[in-house]
Amino acid sequence: MSFSLNTTFYNRLSQGNFIVIGRAGLDLYPYPAGTDTKDAQKFESDLGGSAANIAVSLSRLGCNAFLCSTFADDSVGNFIMNKLSQYKVNTKYCTPISGVFKNSLALAENKSQSPKVVIYRNNASDLQISKDIVKTIDFELISGLIITGTALSSEPSRSSVLLAINLAQEKKCPIIIDLDYRQDAWESENYASREIGKVTKLSDICIGNEDEFNVLGSKNNLDGKELAQKLSENGKLVIYKKGSLGSELIYMNSQLSVNAFKVKVLKPFGAGDAFMGGFLSSLSNGTDLKQAITFGSATAAIVVSKIGCSSAMPSYLEVENFIKNNH
């Protein structure tokens, strides 16, 4: 089965200008790798958060990446802004906010077996993204709008995301959603299914893993695969990720499976963000969908075999060499 996107879609993506809406935060890792948090004497810092990680991945792979988020007006917010600048992520659509709202903090163990992750998101600043900043985005110049599911978990962020989608649609800008389901961010699974489900219906490309699609389908008593197939029948390009078993591309009742790369996993997180960056950057270079998924899978494999998240995102040459050496 041959899969292809229409020429207009490809031409838009080929401009390589992507904007990601969602969270950026501070990650702390017990040092050295393999240390349990309870035993840690030192921690290493890194930029984290799904939207920030995706933006960094896109930037490292040669795209122009913009982040739309809201940062605490404090030293942690400054750390995040500095890191984004170092990774050449454009922050013109990021705004500071004072008061009780703070950037998220994640303490994550770099371990392949049962790594513990604790995320502090009380009064999360990234959920304060305003409609005013969204209105300043020139979607005429944007190749793709990337929505991260956690940005839909609360107001005013959710309404701001929906406005961004409407503005993007007016300019015929492709909309891509990363389901990005985080249980702790939502008051219930049913609520998450409803709100994320609304946006999948408005999106052109839906990307998520088995667990995320299962959550999304729970409201209508569908398992994840059934929901993915239903979305594809409605004209959505769906990528159904299965971890070490690879990914499935589903479109209009047709399916294509792509195997995962085998690597020594140092930690499991960051893979989905890397996959998104790799997949879209590859499409922006004019590759077909199978090649793009392969490139996304390779990007993810590299990241899980390294320490950290944003700092682990590879360059285009690194991914190309990895693919050559692992076929």
C-alpha positions as CSV (number, residue, x, y, z in Angstrom):
1,M,0.0,0.0,0.0
2,S,1.4,3.4,-1.0
3,F,0.8,6.3,1.4
4,S,1.2,9.9,0.4
5,L,0.1,13.4,1.4
6,N,-1.3,15.8,-1.1
7,T,1.1,18.2,-2.8
8,T,-0.3,21.3,-1.0
9,F,0.2,19.6,2.4
10,Y,3.8,18.7,1.5
11,N,4.6,22.1,0.1
12,R,3.3,23.7,3.4
13,L,5.4,21.4,5.6
14,S,8.5,21.9,3.4
15,Q,8.7,25.5,4.7
16,G,10.0,24.0,7.9
17,N,8.4,26.6,10.3
18,F,6.7,24.8,13.2
19,I,5.0,26.2,16.3
20,V,4.4,24.1,19.4
21,I,1.9,25.0,22.1
22,G,2.4,23.6,25.6
23,R,4.7,23.2,28.5
24,A,8.3,23.8,29.2
25,G,9.9,23.0,32.5
26,L,13.0,22.2,34.6
27,D,14.1,18.6,34.7
28,L,16.4,17.3,37.5
29,Y,18.1,13.9,37.2
30,P,19.9,12.1,40.1
31,Y,23.6,11.9,39.3
32,P,25.2,9.7,38.2
33,A,22.8,7.8,35.9
34,G,21.2,4.8,37.6
35,T,21.0,6.5,41.0
36,D,17.6,6.4,42.8
37,T,16.2,9.8,43.7
38,K,16.2,8.8,47.4
39,D,19.9,8.1,47.3
40,A,20.9,11.2,45.2
41,Q,23.7,13.4,46.5
42,K,23.7,15.5,43.3
43,F,21.3,16.3,40.4
44,E,21.9,17.3,36.8
45,S,19.6,19.9,35.3
46,D,18.0,19.9,31.8
47,L,15.2,21.6,29.9
48,G,12.1,19.5,29.8
49,G,8.4,19.5,29.1
50,S,6.8,17.9,26.0
51,A,6.3,21.0,24.0
52,A,9.8,22.3,24.7
53,N,11.3,18.9,23.9
54,I,9.5,18.8,20.5
55,A,10.6,22.3,19.7
56,V,14.2,21.4,20.5
57,S,14.1,18.3,18.5
58,L,12.8,20.2,15.5
59,S,15.4,22.9,15.9
60,R,18.3,20.4,16.2
61,L,17.0,18.7,13.0
62,G,17.2,21.9,11.0
63,C,13.6,23.3,11.2
64,N,12.6,26.7,12.5
65,A,10.9,26.0,15.8
66,F,8.7,28.4,17.7
67,L,7.4,27.7,21.2
68,C,4.1,29.2,22.5
69,S,4.1,29.0,26.3
70,T,4.0,31.0,29.5
71,F,6.9,31.1,32.0
72,A,7.2,32.1,35.6
73,D,8.9,35.5,36.0
74,D,11.7,34.0,38.2
75,S,15.0,32.3,38.0
76,V,13.5,29.0,36.9
77,G,11.7,30.7,34.1
78,N,14.9,32.4,33.1
79,F,16.8,29.1,33.1
80,I,14.2,27.7,30.7
81,M,14.4,30.7,28.4
82,N,18.2,30.5,28.3
83,K,18.1,26.9,27.5
84,L,15.6,27.4,24.6
85,S,17.8,30.2,23.3
86,Q,20.8,27.8,23.4
87,Y,18.9,25.3,21.4
88,K,17.8,28.0,18.9
89,V,14.1,27.7,19.7
90,N,12.3,31.0,18.9
91,T,10.5,32.3,22.1
92,K,8.8,35.3,20.6
93,Y,5.4,33.7,21.6
94,C,6.5,33.0,25.1
95,T,5.4,35.4,27.9
96,P,6.4,35.8,31.5
97,I,3.8,35.7,34.3
98,S,4.2,36.6,38.0
99,G,2.5,35.5,41.2
100,V,1.7,31.9,42.2
101,F,2.1,30.4,38.7
102,K,5.4,28.4,38.3
103,N,7.0,26.3,35.6
104,S,6.7,22.5,36.1
105,L,9.5,20.6,37.9
106,A,10.3,17.0,37.1
107,L,12.6,14.7,39.0
108,A,13.3,11.7,36.8
109,E,15.6,8.7,37.2
110,N,17.9,7.8,34.3
111,K,17.2,4.0,34.6
112,S,16.0,1.5,32.1
113,Q,14.1,-0.6,34.7
114,S,11.3,1.0,36.7
115,P,12.5,4.6,36.7
116,K,10.6,6.8,39.1
117,V,9.3,10.2,37.9
118,V,7.8,12.9,40.1
119,I,6.3,16.0,38.5
120,Y,5.4,19.1,40.4
121,R,2.7,21.1,38.5
122,N,0.7,23.0,41.1
123,N,-0.4,26.3,39.5
124,A,1.4,25.5,36.3
125,S,2.4,28.6,34.4
126,D,2.1,26.9,31.0
127,L,-1.6,26.5,31.6
128,Q,-1.9,30.3,31.6
129,I,-1.3,30.7,27.9
130,S,-3.5,33.6,26.8
131,K,-5.6,34.3,23.7
132,D,-3.7,37.6,23.4
133,I,-0.4,35.9,22.6
134,V,-2.1,33.4,20.3
135,K,-3.6,36.3,18.3
136,T,-0.1,37.6,17.5
137,I,0.9,34.4,15.7
138,D,1.1,34.8,11.9
139,F,-0.1,31.4,10.8
140,E,0.4,32.4,7.1
141,L,4.1,31.8,7.8
142,I,3.7,28.6,9.9
143,S,4.1,25.2,8.2
144,G,2.4,23.3,11.0
145,L,0.7,23.9,14.4
146,I,1.7,21.2,17.0
147,I,-0.7,20.8,19.9
148,T,0.3,18.9,23.0
149,G,-2.5,17.2,24.9
150,T,-1.6,18.5,28.3
151,A,-2.2,22.0,27.1
152,L,-5.9,21.1,26.9
153,S,-6.2,20.1,30.5
154,S,-7.2,23.4,32.0
155,E,-8.2,27.0,31.3
156,P,-7.2,29.5,29.9
157,S,-4.8,27.3,28.0
158,R,-7.5,25.1,26.5
159,S,-9.4,28.0,25.0
160,S,-6.2,29.6,23.7
161,V,-5.3,26.3,22.0
162,L,-8.8,26.2,20.3
163,L,-8.3,29.7,19.1
164,A,-4.9,28.8,17.7
165,I,-6.6,25.9,15.8
166,N,-9.3,28.2,14.4
167,L,-6.7,30.7,13.2
168,A,-4.5,28.0,11.7
169,Q,-7.5,26.5,9.9
170,E,-8.2,29.9,8.4
171,K,-4.7,30.0,6.9
172,K,-4.9,26.3,5.9
173,C,-2.0,25.5,8.2
174,P,-1.7,21.8,9.0
175,I,-2.6,20.8,12.6
176,I,-0.8,18.0,14.4
177,I,-1.7,16.7,17.8
178,D,0.5,14.7,20.2
179,L,-2.0,13.1,22.5
180,D,0.5,13.6,25.4
181,Y,-1.8,12.2,28.0
182,R,-0.5,12.7,31.6
183,Q,-2.9,11.3,34.2
184,D,-1.9,13.7,36.9
185,A,-2.8,16.7,34.7
186,W,-6.5,15.7,34.4
187,E,-9.3,15.5,36.9
188,S,-10.5,12.2,35.2
189,E,-9.8,10.0,32.3
190,N,-13.3,10.6,30.9
191,Y,-12.7,14.4,31.0
192,A,-9.3,13.9,29.2
193,S,-11.0,11.7,26.6
194,R,-13.6,14.3,25.9
195,E,-11.4,17.4,25.6
196,I,-8.5,15.8,23.7
197,G,-11.1,14.0,21.5
198,K,-12.5,17.4,20.4
199,V,-9.1,18.4,19.1
200,T,-8.3,15.2,17.3
201,K,-11.4,15.8,15.2
202,L,-9.9,19.2,14.2
203,S,-6.4,17.8,13.5
204,D,-4.8,16.6,10.3
205,I,-2.3,14.3,12.0
206,C,-2.9,12.4,15.3
207,I,0.1,10.8,17.1
208,G,0.0,8.8,20.3
209,N,0.9,5.5,21.9
210,E,-1.3,2.6,22.7
211,D,-2.1,3.8,26.3
212,E,-3.0,7.3,25.1
213,F,-5.3,6.0,22.4
214,N,-6.9,3.6,24.9
215,V,-7.7,6.6,27.2
216,L,-9.0,8.6,24.2
217,G,-11.3,5.8,23.2
218,S,-12.6,5.0,26.7
219,K,-15.4,7.6,26.6
220,N,-17.0,5.7,23.7
221,N,-16.1,2.2,24.9
222,L,-13.5,1.8,22.1
223,D,-10.0,0.3,22.6
224,G,-7.2,2.4,21.3
225,K,-6.7,0.6,18.0
226,E,-10.5,0.9,17.2
227,L,-10.4,4.6,17.9
228,A,-7.3,5.1,15.7
229,Q,-9.0,3.3,12.8
230,K,-12.1,5.4,13.3
231,L,-10.1,8.6,13.2
232,S,-8.4,7.5,10.0
233,E,-11.7,6.8,8.3
234,N,-12.6,10.4,8.9
235,G,-9.5,11.5,6.9
236,K,-7.0,11.8,9.8
237,L,-3.5,10.5,9.3
238,V,-2.9,8.5,12.5
239,I,0.4,7.2,13.9
240,Y,-0.2,4.5,16.5
241,K,3.0,3.9,18.4
242,K,3.7,0.6,20.1
243,G,7.0,1.1,21.9
244,S,9.5,-1.6,21.1
245,L,7.1,-3.2,18.6
246,G,7.3,-0.2,16.3
247,S,4.6,2.0,14.9
248,E,1.6,1.8,12.6
249,L,0.5,4.4,10.1
250,I,-3.2,4.2,9.6
251,Y,-5.1,6.1,6.9
252,M,-8.5,5.5,5.4
253,N,-8.6,1.8,6.4
254,S,-5.1,1.2,5.1
255,Q,-2.2,0.4,7.5
256,L,1.6,0.3,7.3
257,S,3.8,-1.1,10.0
258,V,7.3,0.2,10.7
259,N,9.6,-1.6,13.1
260,A,11.4,0.0,16.0
261,F,15.2,0.2,16.2
262,K,16.8,-2.0,18.8
263,V,19.0,0.0,21.2
264,K,20.2,-0.2,24.8
265,V,17.6,1.8,26.7
266,L,19.0,4.1,29.4
267,K,15.6,5.7,30.2
268,P,12.1,5.6,28.6
269,F,11.1,9.2,28.5
270,G,11.6,11.7,25.7
271,A,11.0,9.1,23.0
272,G,7.6,10.5,22.0
273,D,8.8,14.1,21.7
274,A,11.8,13.0,19.7
275,F,9.6,10.9,17.4
276,M,7.4,14.0,16.7
277,G,10.5,16.1,15.9
278,G,12.0,13.5,13.7
279,F,8.8,12.6,11.8
280,L,7.9,16.2,11.0
281,S,11.4,17.3,10.1
282,S,11.7,14.4,7.7
283,L,8.4,15.3,6.0
284,S,9.6,18.9,5.7
285,N,12.5,17.5,3.7
286,G,10.1,15.9,1.2
287,T,10.4,12.3,2.3
288,D,7.5,9.8,2.0
289,L,5.5,8.8,5.0
290,K,7.3,5.5,5.6
291,Q,10.7,7.2,5.5
292,A,9.4,9.9,7.9
293,I,8.2,7.4,10.4
294,T,11.5,5.5,10.2
295,F,13.4,8.8,10.8
296,G,11.1,9.6,13.7
297,S,11.7,6.1,15.2
298,A,15.5,6.5,14.8
299,T,15.4,9.9,16.5
300,A,13.4,8.3,19.4
301,A,15.8,5.4,19.7
302,I,18.8,7.7,20.0
303,V,17.1,9.8,22.7
304,V,16.2,6.8,24.9
305,S,19.8,5.6,24.7
306,K,21.1,8.9,26.1
307,I,20.9,10.7,29.4
308,G,18.4,13.6,29.6
309,C,15.6,14.8,27.2
310,S,16.2,18.1,25.4
311,S,20.0,17.7,25.7
312,A,19.7,14.2,24.1
313,M,17.9,15.4,20.9
314,P,20.2,14.5,18.0
315,S,21.2,16.4,14.9
316,Y,20.1,15.4,11.4
317,L,23.5,13.9,10.6
318,E,23.4,11.9,13.8
319,V,20.0,10.4,12.8
320,E,21.1,9.7,9.2
321,N,24.2,7.9,10.4
322,F,22.2,5.9,13.0
323,I,19.9,4.7,10.3
324,K,22.7,3.7,8.0
325,N,24.4,1.8,10.8
326,N,21.3,0.0,12.1
327,H,19.8,-1.5,8.9
